[in-house]
Amino acid sequence: MPRPTIGFIGLGAMGEPMAARLLDAGFRVVSSVNRSRDAIERLAPKGIEEHGTPRAVGENADILMTIVWDEEQTDRVLRGEGGSLGTLRAGAVVVVMSTVSPVYCQQLAGEAAARGVDVIDCPVSGLVAGAREGTLTLMAGGDAATIERCREAFDVLGTTMHCGGVGAGQAMKIGNNAIALGTWALVQEVREVVGAHGMDLARFMEILNVSTGRSFVSKNFPMPPRRVTWPAMPVKDLSLCLDVAREFDVEAPLVKASLDSGRPED
């Protein structure tokens, strides 16, 4: 059985090495420029096929992977003018790999189903190094049989974890990121406390990382000398977690505190 053609939209810091791995594994990969030409030109020697619009990518794809910045960009490349959703053939699969709302993915799946197209929400965890090395965790939500149809391509990228129905992958990723970012905020805060006491912060981290307070965050991320404000990505992901909490009337004070701790002061 021939391998599926992969449409890949979003050749940013994560997407470019993911697409490179698929090309190196022998997949036909088609793409279009989203924000910058640089990545697609770097991938041209590996054989990526450039098309003018997401719409044209959809016409050629059996599996369409999108990993753009946010929900707005995802919607533009799928449903916007020149978007790909309307040109995908019946039997194709859309794989939403950006971190977006679970409800958005469920609504997208309903619309796509009317066209005979399946949707998997499949955000990834593992940072750029994982994208380069093929060690990502793929948090997949959707029908198990549909996920299995994508298995050969997914295996090139990392380890697939089936989380449940459509939207469950996003719920998993949002929860994971909230915990990681909350841990980051807590470690920054505590470092300020022990530093004020006069303890050497390098020594604090050394001892922390062989003690019960250690975590993936404390062991793998260099800490700034003082607390910093959140850049755009953590704000997006923590806000998504709070949106889900509000939708289902769940209290999430620690998530809110983590978000507030990184907001710039007025």
Summary of the structure (lengths in Angstrom):
residues: 266
radius of gyration: 20.0
end to end distance: 59.6
largest distance: 65.6
contacts: 867
relative contact order: 0.10
helix: 52%
strand: 14%
